[in-house]
């Protein structure tokens, strides 16, 4: 009997052992075919489970008939039999779904399914290197988020873009950008540069677009908030080492050229002969001309004939726009990272290098980055996290000679001319050689950024947690520019050394409680806390002149005298701002069906005087997921149908200067002795921050088993207390006084749509599109007109006017070219026979009316393709250089600058119908002025609408069996191109490359990039 019992036990043990099996599998995104790391793989009905590693792989011992549940943030839960995984060659695909994902909001996170605010998310897959051949994360947002306008105003390496969320809420051109929050650190002003953050170190980006979500940031959130969360390791994952690198080239496509030598000769001669003809007509019919005027006309005629006789052009022709291109300028990127974690800790570390050469002129931008992030669960009630990011960026020998290329006479030889002493000379007059401009100019701008975070999460009891976080950044930059005495810029000062920079230290100290609890069908979340913010900023600078003419000499020690002392006060400054705030946010949901959220923040800033220092910023929002009602539940069509609405108030402190509320004295001199004088700005004790009130009504829908999703938002934003500077008489010893001058409104529509293939399909696809329609209007100001952007000498005044959108130009209204005379016709608005400022109009140009983007993703058997189109409509640009190059006079270098080839369409004889006036120098036109045909006018305002293939990438993932033989986890190769083509009616270089005021000066066009790369994981 005992033997029989023993035999039965052995058999049962053998059966149990047989029933247990080791299950291995891989979890991948069904659309992108990329691994899904950090997914939880669990046996249904037990607590037994594991987490997928960096390559989406898992290994788990399970019963033979087990049901396996797989879940991951941003993806739909999947439940299937273990046998299914075995039969499908341990390969499984998951379909993206955002309803269960967690969204980072101010001071916490919320489940997207219960979110009642307008928040968009960009995840790390959209920030991968092949999809963004850029130096900073701001450019990576272009075309990916509804309502976010990103404009790369210059193709200069290392330049950062202009970003606006749902229009601009300020008449200050430099204060319209959103607030950045990086791992909890509030970033604004000179605190950091966008190109200091490595896009490959970012886990996801949340864009807070409505005031209800941004109100938690109080006086800094009215322009919208961009929350950046950097990568962390994953617990219970094996170490994973990843390398991603690409190399390629930048080139600038141009559809403009300069005049050839013969075309230049024709334009030069026509301009002078036309003026001589006008003079002859005047002399033949002298009328009321005085003897002095007749003599003056004869002298002018003789001078012009002398210029015609003196013109000698060599038998060569160079299109200098093409000549100054740095063709196939290298662009390179490499990133290496390692991550992993145990049961109570995780880690992530990375190093990277990015570099690109200027596609026009000379110069290099180079950035080195390093990051370490460590999380440790000390015990069941305490979790600690620390991370540090270190970045060193530098631009070297950056010189843009595009303006010299515009001006250079086409017969200028390729090689620069030298004087006997070895310094740069001139081929004709005093016109600088385009290549000579690049020589003997040694400049370097170097910045170092340290960004760190220490945090502790303490579990007090079930549902209640306390978090204390200290976040800080140290940002230093130093610029050194040396112009040799042999160079154009340094010749007259005997060489020049300019040194300037600034030092910035800012930090936030956040302490807050969070409470998350579900009581039966009621979900509760709440946050209560206090934050302290300090931003300390100082700058320094000096100039040294007088260097010996010896090759290789550079640096301040070789100089003999200091530069202008008048620059000392502006170059050497110290400022500090301190602010603090209390905040509270609460949220409730009933079965995830009915949702209500509210927040309030009391914010203060040391920029303001005590009685104006603090203010309240409340918000409230609600939602109703109709798809969860009984009459729609399990309907098979709608997975989500959520109506939501929100209202909130947020502020903007950035337009308020450090000393705008007080009078500031600066150092000057009086009769040769040091003295104090009033700063150029008079303090206004009544100044306060701008305040934005916003209503948002939205609908979130997911259909067809979540294959089709769309989000639509209507918003209305009203900003009051616009901060600007009113001009005052110089009798006050200053030029302006800051003031809250008026109101502005942005009203519009956001739309996001996505449609994807069925889960598990062999051929996968996804099409997602977003768009924004925005109408910006200034409702009221104390004066009907105020300054906006930077003044451009000889160009239009940048203004903002009541009744129009922000960012206009003050110009004459062009009525075309007179077919009989060839001169411009301008509208004499007051019919007084004079053309002056009383006849000028303001033309809105800076604000687009429609923006958007479309992404197409395809996948088949390891091959992947993604194309991103971005489009902008309704904005305009003012082409300043088109205006200045319509001047046919000799410039201050004694040479007529070259012209764009559009002047070949100019008027030549009576009856010609064209939009380009005749070539002429001297007084002409109805206004009898020398600048009549090239006055700032609507003739230089161009439609800047465009459609651009911003990115195209093709990748191939090597089959797992092949890479396993090389002891690798995965291998992927890709080729990508950026700014592949642009469709636009604009005749210039790049409709996107304009300042935020809409004026194009010497802005470098954005380059076309092509790269070849690989992504390896071990």
C-alpha positions, 0 to 999 in steps of 0.5 A: 500500500505504501509503495502504491501511494508513493507511485501515485505521488510521483506520477502526480508530481510528474503531471504537475511538472509537465503542466508547468511550462516556460513561456517566451514571447515578444510584445510589439506595436502593431503599427510601428513594429517596434518593441514595447518595453515595460509591458506587464505580462501576467497570468490571469487570476494570479499575482504572477507576472513579469515585465518585458525588457527593452526589446519587448521580450519576456519569459514566464513559467505558466500552466499549460492552459493559462490565460495571459493578460498583457497591459502597457500604458498607451496600449489596449489590454490583451488577454489570450491563451498561452498556446496562442503565443507558442503557435505564433512563434512567440511573436505578438502585436499590440494595438495602440490605444490611449484611453488607459494611458497616463498623462503627465499634468502639472504636479502629477498625472491623470488617466487619459480616459478621465481627462477633461482638459485639452492636452496632446501627447508626443511619445518617444517613438515620434522623437526618434532620430530618423524622424527628426534630423534636428538639434532640439526638441522644439523643432520635433513638434512641428506638424505633430500637435494640433494648435502648436505652431512651430516656425524654424526662423533660420537654418543657422546650426543650433538655432531654436524655433519660434513656438506658439500654442493657439496663437499669441497672447502678447503684443511683445514679440519675445514673450509669446512662447510657451512655458517649458517644464522639464522633469518638474523644473520650470524653464523660461527666459535665459534659464535654458536653451531648447537645443540643450536637451537631447531629443533622444533622452525624452520619454514623452511630451505633454502640451497643455493647451487650455487654461484649465490645464495650464492654470496650475502654473499660474502666472506663467501658463497663459501661453500654454505649457510644454511638459517634457519627461525624460527617460527612466529605466524600467524595473524587473528588466535586464540590462539593455545597451542601445546605440543609434547613429546617423551620418549625412549631409545638409544642403540648401535648395534655392529657387533664386539667383542673382543677375549675371554680368550682362544682366547686371550691366543692363540694369546698371545702364538702364537705371542711369539712362532712365534718370538721364532721360528724366533730367533731359525732359526737365531741362527741355521744359524748365518751367519754374526751375531755378538756376540752382536747380538747373545747375544741380540737374546738369551736375547729376547728369554729368555724374551719371554719365561718368558712372556709365563710362567708368563701369568696367565688368570683367568677362566672368559671371558668378552667381554668389548665392550658389557660390557661398553654399557649403554643399554637402555640409556634414550632419552627424548624431550618435547616442548610446544608452543603457537601462535596466532595473531590479525589483526595487530599482531602475536606472537609465544612462546615456551619452550623445553627440550631435553636430552640423555644419552651416549649409551657407557660409562657415561654422559648426554647431556641436553638442555633447550630452550626458544623463544619469537617472536612478530610482530606488525603492527604499522600503514599502513607504519611501521611493527616491529618485535622482537624475542629472543632465549635463550638456555642452554646446558650442558654435564655432567660426559661425559666419553668414555671408549671405548678405555679401553674396546678395551685394557682390558684383557678378564679375567679382573673382572667386579669390579675395583681393589682398592689400600689400600689408596682407589685410583684405582688400576690395575688387571694386570700390569698398565692397567686401568679398563674400569669401573674404567676409568669412576669413580671419573671423574667429568666434566661439559661443559655448554654453554648459547646462546642468539640469538635476532633480532630487525627489522623495515619494512617501506613502503615508497611507492607502491612497495618500502620498507626499512628494518633495522635489528639488529641481535646479539648472545651472546655465552658463554661456560665453561668447568670444569673437575675435576679428583680426586686424587683417579682416574687414570687421577688425581693420579700422579698430586694429583688430577687435576682441568681444567677450560676453556671456551670462550666468544663470541659476534657477531652481524650484522646490516643490512639496505637495500631497496627492490623494488617489482613491476609488470608493466603489464607483467613485474615483477621487484624485487631489493634489495640494502643495506649495512651490518656491521658484528662484531665478538668478541671472547675471551677464558680463562683457567687454571689448578690446581693440588694437592688436598687432598685425601678426598672423596667429595673434588672438585673445584679449592679452594681445590687445592694447586698448578697451572698446567703448565704455558706453557698452559696459552698463548693458553688458554687465547686469545682475537680476533676480526673481523670486516667486512662490505659490500655493496650489490645489487640484481636485478631480472626481469621476463616477465609473469613468463616466462622469468627470469633474476637475478643478484647480486653483493657484495663488501666485506671486512674483518679486517683479511686482510691487507688494500690493500687486504681487499676488493673484489667484488663478482658478480653473474648472472642467467637466466631462461625460463619456457617453459611450459608457452609458447603458444605451451605448455600452458594448455597442460595437461602434464607439469605444469612447465618446467623451464630451468635455468643457473647461474654463480657466484663468492663467497669467504671463509674467514674462513681458514684465521686466525685472525692474519694470515696477521700479525706477532703476539708476545706471552708471553714466558719465557727466563732464568726464566724471562718473555719475548715475542716471535714470535707466531708459525705462521709467518704472510703473508701480501699477504694472501687473502680469497679463491674464488669459481667460479661456473657454474650451469645449471638446469631444474625444471619440474612439470608434471601430474597436479603437482603430479610428479616433478623433479629438475636436476642440473649440476654444476662446481665449481673452487676454487682458492687461497686455504689457507693452511700453509707451513712449515718453518725452525725453524730458523725463530722461527715459524713452518709455514706460511699461504699462498694461495697455489692452486686450487680445483674443484668440478664437479657434478650432483644433482637430486631431484624427487617426485611423489605423489597420486592424491589429495583427495584419501583415501589412500595417498602416496608420494615418494621423492628421491634425489641424488648427484654425485660429483667429487672432485679434487685438480688441483694445489698447490705450493707443491704437498702434504699438511697436511689435518686433525689432525695427529694421533700418530702411524697412517697414515698422513692425506694429500691432494695431487694434482690430487686426492680428498681432504682427503687422507692418506699416507700409504704403499700399501699392497699386502696381506699376504705371504702364506709362512711366514705369514707376510705382503707384501708391494709394494717396489715402487722404488725397492731399497729393503727398505720400507720407506716414498719413497714407501708410496702412498696417498689413497683418503678416505674422499670424497664420490662419491655418496650420496642421500636419499629416503623418503616414506610417506603413509597415510590412515584414520588417520594413517601415515607412513614415512621412510627415507633412506640415502645412501653414496657410494665411500668413505672409512675409515681408521680404526686406532684402527684396526691397533694399535690392531694388535700389539702383544707386551706388551704396556706401561701398561705392558699388551698385549691389547686385539684384535678384533675377526678378528685376529682369521682369522690370518695366522697360518702355511705355505700355509694358505691364509688369509688377516690377518698376523700372530701374532708375536712380535719383528722384523719380515717381509721383513723390519725386523721391530717390526711394519712390520705387522701393519704399516699404510697401505692399509690393514686398508682402508675399503669401507665405503659405506652404506645404512641406514634406518635413520628414521621410524615413524608411527603415528595415528591422533585421529578423530576430533569428539573424541578429541572435547569431550576432549576440544582439537583441535587435538591429535596424537600419534606416535612411531619412530625409528632412525638408525634402520638398516645399510647395509654395507661391513665395518667390524667396528662399524659404517661407518658414525662415522669417522672424516672429514679426514676419520680416525676412532679412538675412534669415538663412533658409532651412536645409534639406537633410539626408542621412543614413543610420542604424539602431542596435540593441544588445 
